[in-house]
Amino acid sequence: MSVEINEELAIAVQRVLSTTTLKETIEEAFRVILRAEARREEVQALSTMSGMDLANQDIMSRAWHS
């Protein structure tokens, strides 16, 4: 795979990510994006209670009882 990359942009990202090679910079940028998306999905799930037992009154009524 071959792409043209804006060198100034790559250098700026390299500084932010503290990476040394272009490959390392690109791969770390991809990881940063994927982590941000995972966080966004978690926030969305928490805000809607989607797929969580937290919205189940029966389970939550027993949550703090031993």
PDB file of N, H, CA, C and O in Angstrom:
ATOM      1  N   MET A   1       0.847  -1.168   0.000  1.00  0.00           N
ATOM      2  CA  MET A   1       0.000   0.000   0.000  1.00  0.00           C
ATOM      3  C   MET A   1       0.893   1.233   0.000  1.00  0.00           C
ATOM      4  O   MET A   1       1.898   1.290   0.709  1.00  0.00           O
ATOM      5  N   SER A   2       0.518   2.197  -0.791  1.00  0.00           N
ATOM      6  H   SER A   2      -0.298   2.151  -1.367  1.00  0.00           H
ATOM      7  CA  SER A   2       1.314   3.411  -0.886  1.00  0.00           C
ATOM      8  C   SER A   2       0.384   4.625  -0.892  1.00  0.00           C
ATOM      9  O   SER A   2      -0.615   4.655  -1.612  1.00  0.00           O
ATOM     10  N   VAL A   3       0.728   5.612  -0.086  1.00  0.00           N
ATOM     11  H   VAL A   3       1.539   5.587   0.499  1.00  0.00           H
ATOM     12  CA  VAL A   3      -0.063   6.842  -0.040  1.00  0.00           C
ATOM     13  C   VAL A   3       0.874   8.029   0.108  1.00  0.00           C
ATOM     14  O   VAL A   3       1.987   7.901   0.619  1.00  0.00           O
ATOM     15  N   GLU A   4       0.412   9.178  -0.344  1.00  0.00           N
ATOM     16  H   GLU A   4      -0.491   9.282  -0.760  1.00  0.00           H
ATOM     17  CA  GLU A   4       1.162  10.414  -0.111  1.00  0.00           C
ATOM     18  C   GLU A   4       0.665  11.021   1.185  1.00  0.00           C
ATOM     19  O   GLU A   4      -0.540  11.121   1.412  1.00  0.00           O
ATOM     20  N   ILE A   5       1.595  11.424   2.034  1.00  0.00           N
ATOM     21  H   ILE A   5       2.574  11.342   1.850  1.00  0.00           H
ATOM     22  CA  ILE A   5       1.238  12.000   3.331  1.00  0.00           C
ATOM     23  C   ILE A   5       1.868  13.373   3.445  1.00  0.00           C
ATOM     24  O   ILE A   5       3.042  13.563   3.128  1.00  0.00           O
ATOM     25  N   ASN A   6       1.073  14.326   3.900  1.00  0.00           N
ATOM     26  H   ASN A   6       0.119  14.171   4.158  1.00  0.00           H
ATOM     27  CA  ASN A   6       1.558  15.676   4.133  1.00  0.00           C
ATOM     28  C   ASN A   6       2.657  15.613   5.181  1.00  0.00           C
ATOM     29  O   ASN A   6       2.409  15.230   6.325  1.00  0.00           O
ATOM     30  N   GLU A   7       3.859  15.984   4.800  1.00  0.00           N
ATOM     31  H   GLU A   7       4.061  16.295   3.871  1.00  0.00           H
ATOM     32  CA  GLU A   7       5.021  15.851   5.685  1.00  0.00           C
ATOM     33  C   GLU A   7       4.910  16.717   6.927  1.00  0.00           C
ATOM     34  O   GLU A   7       5.267  16.277   8.020  1.00  0.00           O
ATOM     35  N   GLU A   8       4.420  17.948   6.778  1.00  0.00           N
ATOM     36  H   GLU A   8       4.130  18.305   5.890  1.00  0.00           H
ATOM     37  CA  GLU A   8       4.271  18.832   7.943  1.00  0.00           C
ATOM     38  C   GLU A   8       3.273  18.254   8.940  1.00  0.00           C
ATOM     39  O   GLU A   8       3.488  18.305  10.151  1.00  0.00           O
ATOM     40  N   LEU A   9       2.193  17.712   8.423  1.00  0.00           N
ATOM     41  H   LEU A   9       2.019  17.671   7.439  1.00  0.00           H
ATOM     42  CA  LEU A   9       1.186  17.101   9.283  1.00  0.00           C
ATOM     43  C   LEU A   9       1.768  15.874   9.998  1.00  0.00           C
ATOM     44  O   LEU A   9       1.542  15.687  11.194  1.00  0.00           O
ATOM     45  N   ALA A  10       2.505  15.053   9.275  1.00  0.00           N
ATOM     46  H   ALA A  10       2.688  15.205   8.304  1.00  0.00           H
ATOM     47  CA  ALA A  10       3.121  13.864   9.859  1.00  0.00           C
ATOM     48  C   ALA A  10       4.102  14.250  10.965  1.00  0.00           C
ATOM     49  O   ALA A  10       4.130  13.610  12.016  1.00  0.00           O
ATOM     50  N   ILE A  11       4.890  15.268  10.744  1.00  0.00           N
ATOM     51  H   ILE A  11       4.867  15.789   9.891  1.00  0.00           H
ATOM     52  CA  ILE A  11       5.856  15.727  11.744  1.00  0.00           C
ATOM     53  C   ILE A  11       5.135  16.254  12.980  1.00  0.00           C
ATOM     54  O   ILE A  11       5.557  15.989  14.105  1.00  0.00           O
ATOM     55  N   ALA A  12       4.059  16.994  12.777  1.00  0.00           N
ATOM     56  H   ALA A  12       3.716  17.210  11.863  1.00  0.00           H
ATOM     57  CA  ALA A  12       3.292  17.528  13.907  1.00  0.00           C
ATOM     58  C   ALA A  12       2.689  16.390  14.731  1.00  0.00           C
ATOM     59  O   ALA A  12       2.724  16.423  15.961  1.00  0.00           O
ATOM     60  N   VAL A  13       2.140  15.389  14.056  1.00  0.00           N
ATOM     61  H   VAL A  13       2.111  15.362  13.056  1.00  0.00           H
ATOM     62  CA  VAL A  13       1.554  14.245  14.750  1.00  0.00           C
ATOM     63  C   VAL A  13       2.646  13.447  15.460  1.00  0.00           C
ATOM     64  O   VAL A  13       2.447  12.957  16.571  1.00  0.00           O
ATOM     65  N   GLN A  14       3.776  13.326  14.820  1.00  0.00           N
ATOM     66  H   GLN A  14       3.938  13.725  13.917  1.00  0.00           H
ATOM     67  CA  GLN A  14       4.910  12.609  15.407  1.00  0.00           C
ATOM     68  C   GLN A  14       5.310  13.249  16.741  1.00  0.00           C
ATOM     69  O   GLN A  14       5.597  12.547  17.711  1.00  0.00           O
ATOM     70  N   ARG A  15       5.327  14.570  16.781  1.00  0.00           N
ATOM     71  H   ARG A  15       5.094  15.141  15.994  1.00  0.00           H
ATOM     72  CA  ARG A  15       5.657  15.271  18.028  1.00  0.00           C
ATOM     73  C   ARG A  15       4.623  14.989  19.100  1.00  0.00           C
ATOM     74  O   ARG A  15       4.971  14.710  20.248  1.00  0.00           O
ATOM     75  N   VAL A  16       3.350  15.062  18.729  1.00  0.00           N
ATOM     76  H   VAL A  16       3.068  15.288  17.797  1.00  0.00           H
ATOM     77  CA  VAL A  16       2.264  14.839  19.697  1.00  0.00           C
ATOM     78  C   VAL A  16       2.313  13.418  20.256  1.00  0.00           C
ATOM     79  O   VAL A  16       2.128  13.210  21.455  1.00  0.00           O
ATOM     80  N   LEU A  17       2.559  12.452  19.390  1.00  0.00           N
ATOM     81  H   LEU A  17       2.709  12.620  18.416  1.00  0.00           H
ATOM     82  CA  LEU A  17       2.547  11.051  19.801  1.00  0.00           C
ATOM     83  C   LEU A  17       3.896  10.560  20.335  1.00  0.00           C
ATOM     84  O   LEU A  17       3.997   9.438  20.830  1.00  0.00           O
ATOM     85  N   SER A  18       4.910  11.385  20.236  1.00  0.00           N
ATOM     86  H   SER A  18       4.827  12.297  19.834  1.00  0.00           H
ATOM     87  CA  SER A  18       6.271  11.014  20.658  1.00  0.00           C
ATOM     88  C   SER A  18       6.752   9.744  19.958  1.00  0.00           C
ATOM     89  O   SER A  18       7.322   8.851  20.587  1.00  0.00           O
ATOM     90  N   THR A  19       6.516   9.678  18.662  1.00  0.00           N
ATOM     91  H   THR A  19       6.053  10.403  18.151  1.00  0.00           H
ATOM     92  CA  THR A  19       6.969   8.543  17.868  1.00  0.00           C
ATOM     93  C   THR A  19       8.176   8.972  17.047  1.00  0.00           C
ATOM     94  O   THR A  19       8.447  10.164  16.905  1.00  0.00           O
ATOM     95  N   THR A  20       8.901   7.994  16.505  1.00  0.00           N
ATOM     96  H   THR A  20       8.682   7.026  16.620  1.00  0.00           H
ATOM     97  CA  THR A  20      10.123   8.335  15.782  1.00  0.00           C
ATOM     98  C   THR A  20      10.069   8.045  14.289  1.00  0.00           C
ATOM     99  O   THR A  20      10.724   8.728  13.502  1.00  0.00           O
ATOM    100  N   THR A  21       9.294   7.037  13.892  1.00  0.00           N
ATOM    101  H   THR A  21       8.763   6.482  14.532  1.00  0.00           H
ATOM    102  CA  THR A  21       9.228   6.721  12.466  1.00  0.00           C
ATOM    103  C   THR A  21       7.837   7.001  11.936  1.00  0.00           C
ATOM    104  O   THR A  21       6.873   7.088  12.697  1.00  0.00           O
ATOM    105  N   LEU A  22       7.743   7.139  10.636  1.00  0.00           N
ATOM    106  H   LEU A  22       8.525   7.069  10.017  1.00  0.00           H
ATOM    107  CA  LEU A  22       6.439   7.386  10.016  1.00  0.00           C
ATOM    108  C   LEU A  22       5.512   6.203  10.256  1.00  0.00           C
ATOM    109  O   LEU A  22       4.336   6.388  10.569  1.00  0.00           O
ATOM    110  N   LYS A  23       6.033   4.991  10.111  1.00  0.00           N
ATOM    111  H   LYS A  23       6.988   4.840   9.857  1.00  0.00           H
ATOM    112  CA  LYS A  23       5.204   3.803  10.341  1.00  0.00           C
ATOM    113  C   LYS A  23       4.682   3.783  11.768  1.00  0.00           C
ATOM    114  O   LYS A  23       3.494   3.557  11.995  1.00  0.00           O
ATOM    115  N   GLU A  24       5.564   4.018  12.725  1.00  0.00           N
ATOM    116  H   GLU A  24       6.529   4.202  12.540  1.00  0.00           H
ATOM    117  CA  GLU A  24       5.158   4.038  14.133  1.00  0.00           C
ATOM    118  C   GLU A  24       4.101   5.122  14.379  1.00  0.00           C
ATOM    119  O   GLU A  24       3.136   4.906  15.112  1.00  0.00           O
ATOM    120  N   THR A  25       4.296   6.275  13.764  1.00  0.00           N
ATOM    121  H   THR A  25       5.080   6.450  13.168  1.00  0.00           H
ATOM    122  CA  THR A  25       3.360   7.388  13.916  1.00  0.00           C
ATOM    123  C   THR A  25       1.978   7.013  13.389  1.00  0.00           C
ATOM    124  O   THR A  25       0.970   7.242  14.057  1.00  0.00           O
ATOM    125  N   ILE A  26       1.936   6.445  12.205  1.00  0.00           N
ATOM    126  H   ILE A  26       2.755   6.260  11.662  1.00  0.00           H
ATOM    127  CA  ILE A  26       0.655   6.070  11.597  1.00  0.00           C
ATOM    128  C   ILE A  26      -0.032   4.996  12.432  1.00  0.00           C
ATOM    129  O   ILE A  26      -1.229   5.097  12.703  1.00  0.00           O
ATOM    130  N   GLU A  27       0.707   3.971  12.843  1.00  0.00           N
ATOM    131  H   GLU A  27       1.679   3.889  12.623  1.00  0.00           H
ATOM    132  CA  GLU A  27       0.111   2.902  13.626  1.00  0.00           C
ATOM    133  C   GLU A  27      -0.394   3.407  14.977  1.00  0.00           C
ATOM    134  O   GLU A  27      -1.470   3.011  15.425  1.00  0.00           O
ATOM    135  N   GLU A  28       0.370   4.271  15.621  1.00  0.00           N
ATOM    136  H   GLU A  28       1.244   4.593  15.258  1.00  0.00           H
ATOM    137  CA  GLU A  28      -0.071   4.820  16.911  1.00  0.00           C
ATOM    138  C   GLU A  28      -1.286   5.720  16.715  1.00  0.00           C
ATOM    139  O   GLU A  28      -2.199   5.707  17.540  1.00  0.00           O
ATOM    140  N   ALA A  29      -1.312   6.492  15.646  1.00  0.00           N
ATOM    141  H   ALA A  29      -0.570   6.502  14.975  1.00  0.00           H
ATOM    142  CA  ALA A  29      -2.481   7.333  15.352  1.00  0.00           C
ATOM    143  C   ALA A  29      -3.721   6.464  15.162  1.00  0.00           C
ATOM    144  O   ALA A  29      -4.801   6.810  15.641  1.00  0.00           O
ATOM    145  N   PHE A  30      -3.574   5.341  14.467  1.00  0.00           N
ATOM    146  H   PHE A  30      -2.697   5.060  14.077  1.00  0.00           H
ATOM    147  CA  PHE A  30      -4.690   4.411  14.301  1.00  0.00           C
ATOM    148  C   PHE A  30      -5.159   3.897  15.661  1.00  0.00           C
ATOM    149  O   PHE A  30      -6.361   3.827  15.916  1.00  0.00           O
ATOM    150  N   ARG A  31      -4.212   3.536  16.542  1.00  0.00           N
ATOM    151  H   ARG A  31      -3.235   3.593  16.335  1.00  0.00           H
ATOM    152  CA  ARG A  31      -4.580   3.043  17.874  1.00  0.00           C
ATOM    153  C   ARG A  31      -5.307   4.127  18.679  1.00  0.00           C
ATOM    154  O   ARG A  31      -6.282   3.841  19.374  1.00  0.00           O
ATOM    155  N   VAL A  32      -4.833   5.355  18.581  1.00  0.00           N
ATOM    156  H   VAL A  32      -4.041   5.588  18.017  1.00  0.00           H
ATOM    157  CA  VAL A  32      -5.471   6.473  19.291  1.00  0.00           C
ATOM    158  C   VAL A  32      -6.918   6.625  18.817  1.00  0.00           C
ATOM    159  O   VAL A  32      -7.825   6.805  19.630  1.00  0.00           O
ATOM    160  N   ILE A  33      -7.126   6.553  17.535  1.00  0.00           N
ATOM    161  H   ILE A  33      -6.389   6.407  16.875  1.00  0.00           H
ATOM    162  CA  ILE A  33      -8.474   6.680  16.971  1.00  0.00           C
ATOM    163  C   ILE A  33      -9.363   5.534  17.439  1.00  0.00           C
ATOM    164  O   ILE A  33     -10.512   5.758  17.817  1.00  0.00           O
ATOM    165  N   LEU A  34      -8.846   4.319  17.417  1.00  0.00           N
ATOM    166  H   LEU A  34      -7.912   4.137  17.110  1.00  0.00           H
ATOM    167  CA  LEU A  34      -9.637   3.165  17.847  1.00  0.00           C
ATOM    168  C   LEU A  34      -9.977   3.238  19.332  1.00  0.00           C
ATOM    169  O   LEU A  34     -11.084   2.873  19.728  1.00  0.00           O
ATOM    170  N   ARG A  35      -9.036   3.706  20.165  1.00  0.00           N
ATOM    171  H   ARG A  35      -8.136   4.002  19.843  1.00  0.00           H
ATOM    172  CA  ARG A  35      -9.329   3.870  21.598  1.00  0.00           C
ATOM    173  C   ARG A  35     -10.390   4.946  21.809  1.00  0.00           C
ATOM    174  O   ARG A  35     -11.278   4.787  22.647  1.00  0.00           O
ATOM    175  N   ALA A  36     -10.305   6.029  21.062  1.00  0.00           N
ATOM    176  H   ALA A  36      -9.584   6.159  20.381  1.00  0.00           H
ATOM    177  CA  ALA A  36     -11.294   7.106  21.182  1.00  0.00           C
ATOM    178  C   ALA A  36     -12.681   6.595  20.785  1.00  0.00           C
ATOM    179  O   ALA A  36     -13.676   6.931  21.427  1.00  0.00           O
ATOM    180  N   GLU A  37     -12.742   5.795  19.744  1.00  0.00           N
ATOM    181  H   GLU A  37     -11.933   5.522  19.222  1.00  0.00           H
ATOM    182  CA  GLU A  37     -14.028   5.235  19.305  1.00  0.00           C
ATOM    183  C   GLU A  37     -14.573   4.270  20.355  1.00  0.00           C
ATOM    184  O   GLU A  37     -15.775   4.265  20.620  1.00  0.00           O
ATOM    185  N   ALA A  38     -13.711   3.458  20.951  1.00  0.00           N
ATOM    186  H   ALA A  38     -12.735   3.462  20.735  1.00  0.00           H
ATOM    187  CA  ALA A  38     -14.161   2.536  21.997  1.00  0.00           C
ATOM    188  C   ALA A  38     -14.719   3.319  23.189  1.00  0.00           C
ATOM    189  O   ALA A  38     -15.744   2.943  23.757  1.00  0.00           O
ATOM    190  N   ARG A  39     -14.042   4.405  23.563  1.00  0.00           N
ATOM    191  H   ARG A  39     -13.209   4.710  23.101  1.00  0.00           H
ATOM    192  CA  ARG A  39     -14.544   5.250  24.662  1.00  0.00           C
ATOM    193  C   ARG A  39     -15.890   5.857  24.299  1.00  0.00           C
ATOM    194  O   ARG A  39     -16.798   5.896  25.129  1.00  0.00           O
ATOM    195  N   ARG A  40     -16.025   6.336  23.052  1.00  0.00           N
ATOM    196  H   ARG A  40     -15.287   6.305  22.378  1.00  0.00           H
ATOM    197  CA  ARG A  40     -17.288   6.928  22.609  1.00  0.00           C
ATOM    198  C   ARG A  40     -18.417   5.900  22.684  1.00  0.00           C
ATOM    199  O   ARG A  40     -19.526   6.213  23.118  1.00  0.00           O
ATOM    200  N   GLU A  41     -18.123   4.670  22.255  1.00  0.00           N
ATOM    201  H   GLU A  41     -17.222   4.416  21.903  1.00  0.00           H
ATOM    202  CA  GLU A  41     -19.130   3.612  22.306  1.00  0.00           C
ATOM    203  C   GLU A  41     -19.516   3.279  23.744  1.00  0.00           C
ATOM    204  O   GLU A  41     -20.687   3.032  24.031  1.00  0.00           O
ATOM    205  N   GLU A  42     -18.538   3.272  24.647  1.00  0.00           N
ATOM    206  H   GLU A  42     -17.586   3.473  24.413  1.00  0.00           H
ATOM    207  CA  GLU A  42     -18.833   3.004  26.059  1.00  0.00           C
ATOM    208  C   GLU A  42     -19.687   4.110  26.664  1.00  0.00           C
ATOM    209  O   GLU A  42     -20.637   3.832  27.395  1.00  0.00           O
ATOM    210  N   VAL A  43     -19.356   5.353  26.363  1.00  0.00           N
ATOM    211  H   VAL A  43     -18.584   5.578  25.769  1.00  0.00           H
ATOM    212  CA  VAL A  43     -20.155   6.479  26.864  1.00  0.00           C
ATOM    213  C   VAL A  43     -21.577   6.378  26.323  1.00  0.00           C
ATOM    214  O   VAL A  43     -22.538   6.603  27.059  1.00  0.00           O
ATOM    215  N   GLN A  44     -21.716   6.044  25.053  1.00  0.00           N
ATOM    216  H   GLN A  44     -20.936   5.861  24.455  1.00  0.00           H
ATOM    217  CA  GLN A  44     -23.043   5.887  24.450  1.00  0.00           C
ATOM    218  C   GLN A  44     -23.817   4.774  25.152  1.00  0.00           C
ATOM    219  O   GLN A  44     -24.993   4.941  25.474  1.00  0.00           O
ATOM    220  N   ALA A  45     -23.160   3.642  25.389  1.00  0.00           N
ATOM    221  H   ALA A  45     -22.204   3.506  25.128  1.00  0.00           H
ATOM    222  CA  ALA A  45     -23.819   2.520  26.063  1.00  0.00           C
ATOM    223  C   ALA A  45     -24.238   2.906  27.478  1.00  0.00           C
ATOM    224  O   ALA A  45     -25.341   2.573  27.912  1.00  0.00           O
ATOM    225  N   LEU A  46     -23.361   3.609  28.200  1.00  0.00           N
ATOM    226  H   LEU A  46     -22.465   3.879  27.848  1.00  0.00           H
ATOM    227  CA  LEU A  46     -23.692   4.034  29.558  1.00  0.00           C
ATOM    228  C   LEU A  46     -24.815   5.058  29.576  1.00  0.00           C
ATOM    229  O   LEU A  46     -25.677   5.016  30.454  1.00  0.00           O
ATOM    230  N   SER A  47     -24.815   5.966  28.632  1.00  0.00           N
ATOM    231  H   SER A  47     -24.115   6.001  27.919  1.00  0.00           H
ATOM    232  CA  SER A  47     -25.840   7.010  28.629  1.00  0.00           C
ATOM    233  C   SER A  47     -27.208   6.475  28.233  1.00  0.00           C
ATOM    234  O   SER A  47     -28.228   7.057  28.603  1.00  0.00           O
ATOM    235  N   THR A  48     -27.247   5.376  27.488  1.00  0.00           N
ATOM    236  H   THR A  48     -26.419   4.903  27.187  1.00  0.00           H
ATOM    237  CA  THR A  48     -28.535   4.793  27.084  1.00  0.00           C
ATOM    238  C   THR A  48     -28.847   3.517  27.862  1.00  0.00           C
ATOM    239  O   THR A  48     -29.937   2.959  27.740  1.00  0.00           O
ATOM    240  N   MET A  49     -27.865   3.052  28.678  1.00  0.00           N
ATOM    241  H   MET A  49     -26.979   3.506  28.777  1.00  0.00           H
ATOM    242  CA  MET A  49     -27.986   1.808  29.430  1.00  0.00           C
ATOM    243  C   MET A  49     -28.167   0.617  28.487  1.00  0.00           C
ATOM    244  O   MET A  49     -28.698  -0.423  28.876  1.00  0.00           O
ATOM    245  N   SER A  50     -27.725   0.784  27.270  1.00  0.00           N
ATOM    246  H   SER A  50     -27.294   1.630  26.954  1.00  0.00           H
ATOM    247  CA  SER A  50     -27.875  -0.241  26.243  1.00  0.00           C
ATOM    248  C   SER A  50     -27.082  -1.497  26.592  1.00  0.00           C
ATOM    249  O   SER A  50     -25.868  -1.449  26.785  1.00  0.00           O
ATOM    250  N   GLY A  51     -27.794  -2.625  26.668  1.00  0.00           N
ATOM    251  H   GLY A  51     -28.781  -2.664  26.511  1.00  0.00           H
ATOM    252  CA  GLY A  51     -27.152  -3.902  26.919  1.00  0.00           C
ATOM    253  C   GLY A  51     -26.614  -4.081  28.332  1.00  0.00           C
ATOM    254  O   GLY A  51     -25.787  -4.960  28.574  1.00  0.00           O
ATOM    255  N   MET A  52     -27.072  -3.264  29.256  1.00  0.00           N
ATOM    256  H   MET A  52     -27.744  -2.550  29.059  1.00  0.00           H
ATOM    257  CA  MET A  52     -26.551  -3.351  30.618  1.00  0.00           C
ATOM    258  C   MET A  52     -27.636  -3.761  31.595  1.00  0.00           C
ATOM    259  O   MET A  52     -28.804  -3.406  31.433  1.00  0.00           O
ATOM    260  N   ASP A  53     -27.239  -4.507  32.603  1.00  0.00           N
ATOM    261  H   ASP A  53     -26.290  -4.795  32.735  1.00  0.00           H
ATOM    262  CA  ASP A  53     -28.165  -4.916  33.652  1.00  0.00           C
ATOM    263  C   ASP A  53     -28.555  -3.746  34.542  1.00  0.00           C
ATOM    264  O   ASP A  53     -29.476  -3.866  35.350  1.00  0.00           O
ATOM    265  N   LEU A  54     -27.874  -2.628  34.409  1.00  0.00           N
ATOM    266  H   LEU A  54     -27.126  -2.531  33.752  1.00  0.00           H
ATOM    267  CA  LEU A  54     -28.172  -1.463  35.248  1.00  0.00           C
ATOM    268  C   LEU A  54     -29.599  -0.968  35.047  1.00  0.00           C
ATOM    269  O   LEU A  54     -30.160  -0.314  35.926  1.00  0.00           O
ATOM    270  N   ALA A  55     -30.186  -1.276  33.900  1.00  0.00           N
ATOM    271  H   ALA A  55     -29.730  -1.807  33.186  1.00  0.00           H
ATOM    272  CA  ALA A  55     -31.556  -0.856  33.621  1.00  0.00           C
ATOM    273  C   ALA A  55     -32.570  -1.883  34.122  1.00  0.00           C
ATOM    274  O   ALA A  55     -33.773  -1.628  34.087  1.00  0.00           O
ATOM    275  N   ASN A  56     -32.095  -3.045  34.590  1.00  0.00           N
ATOM    276  H   ASN A  56     -31.117  -3.252  34.618  1.00  0.00           H
ATOM    277  CA  ASN A  56     -32.975  -4.108  35.065  1.00  0.00           C
ATOM    278  C   ASN A  56     -33.261  -3.879  36.546  1.00  0.00           C
ATOM    279  O   ASN A  56     -32.384  -4.071  37.388  1.00  0.00           O
ATOM    280  N   GLN A  57     -34.485  -3.469  36.863  1.00  0.00           N
ATOM    281  H   GLN A  57     -35.198  -3.313  36.180  1.00  0.00           H
ATOM    282  CA  GLN A  57     -34.850  -3.132  38.245  1.00  0.00           C
ATOM    283  C   GLN A  57     -34.689  -4.307  39.195  1.00  0.00           C
ATOM    284  O   GLN A  57     -34.287  -4.116  40.343  1.00  0.00           O
ATOM    285  N   ASP A  58     -34.997  -5.528  38.740  1.00  0.00           N
ATOM    286  H   ASP A  58     -35.324  -5.684  37.808  1.00  0.00           H
ATOM    287  CA  ASP A  58     -34.859  -6.706  39.596  1.00  0.00           C
ATOM    288  C   ASP A  58     -33.403  -6.910  40.007  1.00  0.00           C
ATOM    289  O   ASP A  58     -33.117  -7.168  41.176  1.00  0.00           O
ATOM    290  N   ILE A  59     -32.498  -6.797  39.064  1.00  0.00           N
ATOM    291  H   ILE A  59     -32.731  -6.588  38.115  1.00  0.00           H
ATOM    292  CA  ILE A  59     -31.075  -6.970  39.368  1.00  0.00           C
ATOM    293  C   ILE A  59     -30.572  -5.831  40.228  1.00  0.00           C
ATOM    294  O   ILE A  59     -29.852  -6.067  41.198  1.00  0.00           O
ATOM    295  N   MET A  60     -30.930  -4.608  39.898  1.00  0.00           N
ATOM    296  H   MET A  60     -31.515  -4.417  39.110  1.00  0.00           H
ATOM    297  CA  MET A  60     -30.434  -3.460  40.654  1.00  0.00           C
ATOM    298  C   MET A  60     -30.991  -3.406  42.073  1.00  0.00           C
ATOM    299  O   MET A  60     -30.330  -2.889  42.974  1.00  0.00           O
ATOM    300  N   SER A  61     -32.208  -3.935  42.288  1.00  0.00           N
ATOM    301  H   SER A  61     -32.745  -4.355  41.557  1.00  0.00           H
ATOM    302  CA  SER A  61     -32.770  -3.902  43.640  1.00  0.00           C
ATOM    303  C   SER A  61     -31.982  -4.796  44.593  1.00  0.00           C
ATOM    304  O   SER A  61     -32.038  -4.605  45.808  1.00  0.00           O
ATOM    305  N   ARG A  62     -31.242  -5.775  44.049  1.00  0.00           N
ATOM    306  H   ARG A  62     -31.197  -5.930  43.063  1.00  0.00           H
ATOM    307  CA  ARG A  62     -30.425  -6.670  44.866  1.00  0.00           C
ATOM    308  C   ARG A  62     -28.947  -6.333  44.813  1.00  0.00           C
ATOM    309  O   ARG A  62     -28.138  -7.022  45.434  1.00  0.00           O
ATOM    310  N   ALA A  63     -28.580  -5.298  44.091  1.00  0.00           N
ATOM    311  H   ALA A  63     -29.237  -4.738  43.587  1.00  0.00           H
ATOM    312  CA  ALA A  63     -27.168  -4.998  43.836  1.00  0.00           C
ATOM    313  C   ALA A  63     -26.367  -4.706  45.098  1.00  0.00           C
ATOM    314  O   ALA A  63     -25.204  -5.098  45.184  1.00  0.00           O
ATOM    315  N   TRP A  64     -26.943  -4.043  46.058  1.00  0.00           N
ATOM    316  H   TRP A  64     -27.888  -3.724  45.988  1.00  0.00           H
ATOM    317  CA  TRP A  64     -26.186  -3.641  47.244  1.00  0.00           C
ATOM    318  C   TRP A  64     -26.485  -4.513  48.460  1.00  0.00           C
ATOM    319  O   TRP A  64     -26.050  -4.203  49.569  1.00  0.00           O
ATOM    320  N   HIS A  65     -27.208  -5.578  48.262  1.00  0.00           N
ATOM    321  H   HIS A  65     -27.561  -5.830  47.361  1.00  0.00           H
ATOM    322  CA  HIS A  65     -27.514  -6.482  49.377  1.00  0.00           C
ATOM    323  C   HIS A  65     -26.577  -7.680  49.330  1.00  0.00           C
ATOM    324  O   HIS A  65     -26.300  -8.209  48.254  1.00  0.00           O
ATOM    325  N   SER A  66     -26.090  -8.108  50.477  1.00  0.00           N
ATOM    326  H   SER A  66     -26.314  -7.678  51.352  1.00  0.00           H
ATOM    327  CA  SER A  66     -25.203  -9.270  50.505  1.00  0.00           C
ATOM    328  C   SER A  66     -25.958 -10.505  50.917  1.00  0.00           C
ATOM    329  O   SER A  66     -25.376 -11.587  50.997  1.00  0.00           O
TER     330      SER A  66
END
